[in-house]
Structure formats: structure tokens, C-alpha cells
Amino acid sequence: MGGDRLLHDLEHLAFFTSAILFWWPVVSPAPHFARSVHPVLRVVYLVTGALQNAALGLLLAASPRVLYPSYAASPEPGTLSPLDDQALGGVVMWAFSGAVDMLAVILLLHQFFQAADREALGPTTTERHGRSRDTAPLP
């Protein structure tokens, strides 16, 4: 039992570590540590990751048989069958992770277009004169 618990904990540690490594280039939490990746490349990165995740979720949801033999054991009364449980897990994986990925894509595109708008408008009054528009020059 103890070995199973340790293996289970290591599995969760691996999931957490891989999630940190996956999202690091998107979030760019340490901009002084490394140069930030261009937002368009972040979008490509996220969409590529979302495609493989959607494919796995679709495989789980649409499979005509249970893919994990240990999972095919008879269910407890009142619960979903192993195949229905696998299909539900695939749909949740597909839908939820797709929604999170696409929300991140929308935020990155918003950031990109905001930066493009600021660049197109040129420097603000504050940047040109070192003061805001509301500040009158001193006599």
C-alpha cells in the first residue's frame, strides 16, 4: 500500500511539474530571467498544445471500448459504467482544457493588439514631455 501511495504522489508531482513547464513560456513569470516570447508565438504554442490535448480527450470520449484494462473492473452499483466514465473523462478533458487554452489565447491576442495599438499611436504626452496632459507647465 505504501508503494502505491508514493507512486501516486510522484505522479501528481510529475503532473504539477509538467504543467509549470508547459505554462512558463506563456505566462513569462520571470521577464528579467529570460526574454519574453512574442505573443503570436505563444498563441501558436498554446494552439499546438491544445490540439494534442483535444485529440487525447476525443480518443477517450469516442473509444468504443475501455482503454485501461484495470479500469474495466465491474463498477460499484449506482455509478457509471467504466466506458461511460472514460467517455465523461474525455469530454471533461477536451472541453475544460480547451476552454482554458482558448481563454489564454484570447488574453494573449488582446495583449498583442493592445501593444500594437500603443505602438501605432506613438508616444503619449507623458512620454514626450515627462508630464501628463493635465499638468500645466510651471511659470
N, C-alpha and C positions, 0 to 999 in steps of 0.2 A: 504493500500500500504506500509506503514512504517513497519508493522509487517512482511510482506513478504520480504522486503529488509533486515531486521535484521536476519530473519531466513536464508536467502540466505548467508549473511556474516558469520553467525555461521557455516553453512555447509562448507564453504570454509576454515574457521579456523579449523574445525574438520578434513578436508582432509589434510591440511598442517601439523597439529599436528600428525596425524596418519602416514604420510609419514616420518616425523622426527623420530618418534618412531620405524618405520619399518627399516629404513636405519641406525640407530645409531649403532647396533651391527656389521653391515657390514663395515661401514666407520671407526668406532672407533675413533671419533674425540678428545676424551679426554683420552689418554692412561694412564695418571697419576691418573685419577679419578677411573678407574676400569681396571682390567686386560683384555687385548685384547683376543677375542675369536680366536681359532685356525682357519686358513684359510679354512681347509676342512669342519669344522662345519659351517663356513659362507656360503660355497658353498651349503651345504645341506639345510641350512636355506633359501637361495635365490631360489633354485630349488623348494622347498616346497611352497614358496610364489608365484612363477611363475606358478605353477600348478593350484592353485586356481584362479589366475587371468586369465589364459588361459581358464579355464573351464567357467568362467563368460563371457568372450569375445565370446567364441564359442556358449554359450547359446543365447546371444544377436544376434549373426550373423546368427545362424541357425534356430531361432524360426520361426514357420510358422504364428505367429500372434504377434501383438504389445503387449508387456508385461505390459506397463503402460497405463491404461485406459485414463488418462489425455492427453497422447501423441497421442492418436488415433484421435483427432480432425482433421478436414479436413485441409490439408496443403495449404499454400498460392500458388497461381499459379506460375509455374516455379521452384518450389522446389521439393525435393524428397518426395515421399510418406512417411508416418510415419514408415511403415515397412522397406522400403529401408534405411531410415535414421537410424533406430535402427540397421539394419544389418551392415551398414557402420561404425557406432559407435563401434559395437562389433569387427569388423575386425581391426579397428584402435587400440582399446584397446588391442586386442590379439597380433597384430603384433608389435606395438610400445613398449608396456611394455615388451613383450618377448625379443625384441632386446636389450632393456636397461638391463634387468636382465641377459641375456646371455653375454653381454659385461662385466658386473660386475663379472660374473663367470669366464670369461677368464682372467680378470685382477687379480682376487684372485688366480687362478691357477698359473698364471705367477709369482706372488709374492711367492707362496708356493714353486714352483720349483726352483726359484732363491735362496731362503733361503736354500733349501735342497742342491743345488749345492755349495753354500758357506760353508755349514757345512761339506760337503764331501771333499772339497779341503783343509780344515784345516785353521789354522790362516795364514794370509798374512805376508809378510816380515815386514810390518809396525807394525803389532800387536805383532810379536815375538821380534823385536829389538827396537821398538819405533821410527823407522825412515823408510822412503820409500826406495825402491830399488835403486833409483837414487842418494841417498845421501851417499857420501863417509864418512867413519869414520874419525873423527878428529885425527890429529897426536898427 
